[in-house]
């Protein structure tokens, strides 16, 4: 009597039948499919041992079930992508989700290099300078209405020139008396410190910092002998050939403020009415 050769699961004889061996244990085809075959993600049926099986992101498919969600085209040998777990062929994905290049009006294919700016998209080679027509790529650019320029072209065409160094101002700068400067070029005529963001004044068309202007041009207060600059406590009183800071304009004897009040000059002094009357009574 010959040895038995049975299926390890259902114990039916395997003589004359196809079988598959798993870890040295033979299985008939029905038992193998029931125990080990994967379930198709699409149709939910078992993928038989002799069927072509496709695997994507931990999911299994029959070959004929691996299809585009939109057009039903087979994806077995086609490029595809996944959008919210739905499989899409490249054509359907591009029609539904890809942007169009605003320069050539063609689809920017998934995975290709593109540039985006303010909601618009370009193929990398389509995003070119309106001036020199060379691709801008990852370089800096400057928008002007519906056109885009590389920095050299924009500076050559539109940028104002610094009044000091005569070079282009691409961004920022200082404007004073209808002229423009680079911030680093707009400096005090005296000490050369930058004036951008600082209080300054001018003599004619020449800018000065407060310190230099005070030492060169400002009148001196007749009381404290400090410059009257027009900055900070800048209000002043002028009488004949003398000037005073407003807080310094006080009676020379009693120190009462004379701002807005009558006063009497007495040689180098100024007196309030009371002190002047006292002097006359003496």
Order of alpha helices (4+ residues) and beta strands (2+ residues): beta-beta-alpha-beta-beta-beta-beta-alpha-beta-beta-beta-beta-alpha-beta-beta-beta-beta-alpha-beta-beta-beta-beta-beta-beta-alpha
